[in-house]
């Protein structure tokens, strides 16, 4: 299921549709801002955010997401919302903490968000 979500979200049109489906204009604006800051298309940023969450989120993050999904009428939308909020917070915090010109995001440095660290 996660690979299906990621495949769809990598496409800008489908990422836009998923974002609009969340009905959260503040979240959409934040995704737009971060995708520009990282020189990525929205679809790249959204898919990368989900990948980073899957790879890097701690047990508490996963428990919080799973708890929300258990009570959700729209688990796919809520999963996307939670993972985006997690990634946006990390990326903003890391960008603020890093000196100018340094790589600052939750992808681990040295590569784009859409790639996995090795």
C-alpha positions in Angstrom: 0.0 0.0 0.0 2.8 2.4 0.9 4.6 1.8 -2.5 1.3 2.5 -4.3 0.9 5.8 -2.4 4.5 6.8 -3.1 4.1 6.0 -6.8 1.0 8.1 -7.1 2.4 11.0 -5.0 5.5 11.3 -7.1 3.3 12.7 -9.9 2.7 16.4 -9.4 -0.9 16.2 -10.6 -1.8 13.3 -8.3 0.1 15.0 -5.4 -1.9 18.2 -6.0 -5.1 16.2 -6.0 -4.2 14.4 -2.8 -3.2 17.7 -1.1 -6.4 19.4 -2.2 -8.3 16.4 -0.9 -7.0 17.1 2.5 -8.8 20.5 2.5 -6.0 22.1 4.5 -4.8 25.3 2.7 -2.2 26.0 5.4 -0.6 22.6 4.9 -0.7 23.0 1.1 1.1 26.4 1.4 3.7 24.9 3.7 4.4 22.0 1.3 4.7 24.6 -1.5 7.2 26.6 0.5 9.3 23.7 1.5 9.3 22.1 -1.9 10.6 25.4 -3.3 13.2 25.7 -0.5 14.5 22.3 -1.5 14.2 22.9 -5.2 11.8 20.0 -5.7 8.5 19.6 -7.4 5.6 19.3 -5.0 5.1 15.6 -6.0 8.8 15.0 -5.2 8.6 16.7 -1.8 5.3 14.9 -0.9 6.6 11.4 -1.9 9.9 12.2 -0.2 8.1 13.2 3.0 6.3 9.9 3.2 9.6 8.0 2.4 11.4 9.9 5.1 8.7 9.3 7.7 8.8 5.5 6.9 12.6 5.5 7.2 13.2 7.9 10.0 10.2 8.3 12.3 10.6 7.1 15.8 8.4 4.7 17.7 6.4 7.6 19.3 5.7 9.1 15.8 4.5 5.8 14.5 2.3 5.1 17.5 0.8 8.6 17.2 0.0 8.0 13.5 -1.3 4.5 14.0 -3.5 5.7 16.9 -5.1 8.3 14.6 -5.5 5.9 11.8 -7.4 3.4 14.0 -10.0 6.1 14.7 -10.0 7.5 11.2 -12.8 7.4 8.6 -10.1 8.4 6.0 -6.9 6.6 6.9 -5.0 7.4 3.7 -5.7 11.1 4.0 -4.9 11.2 7.7 -1.6 9.2 7.1 -0.6 11.7 4.4 -1.5 14.7 6.6 0.5 13.3 9.6 3.6 12.4 7.5 3.6 15.8 5.8 3.3 17.6 9.1 6.1 15.5 10.6 8.4 16.2 7.6 7.5 19.9 7.4 8.4 20.4 11.0 11.7 18.5 10.8 12.7 20.3 7.6 11.8 23.8 8.9 13.5 23.1 12.2 16.7 21.8 10.5 16.7 24.6 8.0 16.5 27.2 10.8 19.3 25.5 12.8 21.7 25.1 9.9 24.1 27.9 8.9 23.4 29.6 5.5 24.2 27.4 2.5 24.4 24.2 4.5 22.2 21.2 3.6 19.3 21.3 6.1 16.5 18.8 5.8 15.3 15.4 7.1 16.7 13.5 4.1 20.0 13.1 5.9 22.1 15.4 3.7 24.0 15.0 0.5 21.1 13.9 -1.7 17.6 15.0 -2.7 14.6 14.2 -0.7 13.4 11.6 -3.1 16.5 9.4 -2.6 17.3 7.2 0.3 20.4 7.5 2.3 23.0 4.7 2.0 
